[in-house]
């Protein structure tokens, strides 16, 4: 704008000088007055024409200035003119609006004071780069409004020189990109959530490029299942794992890509040469700019074996029922009836055990009370033998009461509905140690435990289970008891170990210790009814796990128990 004014002024002066020279020349050349006036008139007309041209040029210039002013001030982006130190020399209305500061209050202030502290160094290097390279540069930074609210902005700064090429000023265009950043952050969060689900999932998951059949991503569960390192898997094709012919694999892949089929049963080759039956669900997902197949894989080898065994059992059952093999409908009906009768019988047995033990408590309580009353009132009138007989009867009644209570507890394991949920097994152990505080203090026991996992189980039953095992480890010990609890992840389950330094168990007795009312020691040696481990076995069976013991007399025992991972998304309620 200033350059145009200078050019216009130079043009005006040049025109005036030209007219003056011509006028002086004509004065000297012409002596005739009329001729002189005529010439002056002609020059006057020429001067007016030049003035008109100048006026039109002035109008165009002012119109251009107005357009520039409107474009500059009402532009959708903020424009800042800065000196070499980053001081604001000029700013448009949008720029002032972005910062929430009056335009006049921005002049002669440092632009860096409107930048978030953690981004100021970034802005400084941005200006230095533009100054050194004399080329445009862009950055994304956080700016601070007058009300201290922060927003994200995109800056593009250009180097503006004087006519001699030396630095004149910086010109920066500022665009509010807060919405874009929010979208990017939401997308990033979504991607991180996806990655967390993918990599932390216990389910086997792989990504396959359907064009070249390359395995392009795999989670740790896939590495564990197939027996390959992550780097090894990513160098393989799905045809290296799937034992189908290549043309059949490609056909299935195309059907999955076309979304004509998404569920498959395949046989996959593991690194150790084992062939496993797998159930696969595949679907298209976007990954790094292209569509790939995400395959969720379940190992059904055990299920397939069970189906084969079940087929053989069905054949035997059909023979037992005197039904032809082909008559499946009748076989299923009779088999269903047998299963229903067995279930009813089991429930009736459980109910009978519960009701019987519950009803026995009342007469037993009465017997115990009268025996104790007889002992208190007539102890001095009876001889030693009579008192001994009464004592034996009282002790027997007490033991019977304990056995009935344990029997009730045993029947409750199967009769009560327990809600399964995710629980911290460390908190279970802490609860048990609080419950056993008196026993631990009496025996000066030392109970330690490693970092324990989150499990999917019944909280009540887990407390009962660990309390039985830890209490036994402390009780069956003839020195200062030391108990340690640990856990490892193995295949599709957690395996817990409760190790003690107790008296140990002979290997011939390791199986029968889980049978109800089985005792390896006399009551004089160790009290108890021999039902605690039977309850523990039943709890583990409710959780579809296993319990076993490893021991050697005099060297302590280790009780191991496995608890499977959660197998579906529903809360399981076991009857």
Beta strands, then each sheet from edge to edge (+ up, - down):
strand 1: 78-82
strand 2: 88-91
strand 3: 137-144
strand 4: 150-161
strand 5: 167-176
strand 6: 204-208
strand 7: 215-218
strand 8: 263-269
strand 9: 275-287
strand 10: 290-299
strand 11: 418-424
strand 12: 446-449
strand 13: 454-458
strand 14: 482-490
strand 15: 493-500
strand 16: 546-551
strand 17: 557-564
strand 18: 573-574
sheet 1: 2+ 1- 5+ 4- 3+
sheet 2: 7+ 6- 10+ 9- 8+
sheet 3: 13+ 11- 18+
sheet 4: 12+ 14+ 15- 17+ 16-
end
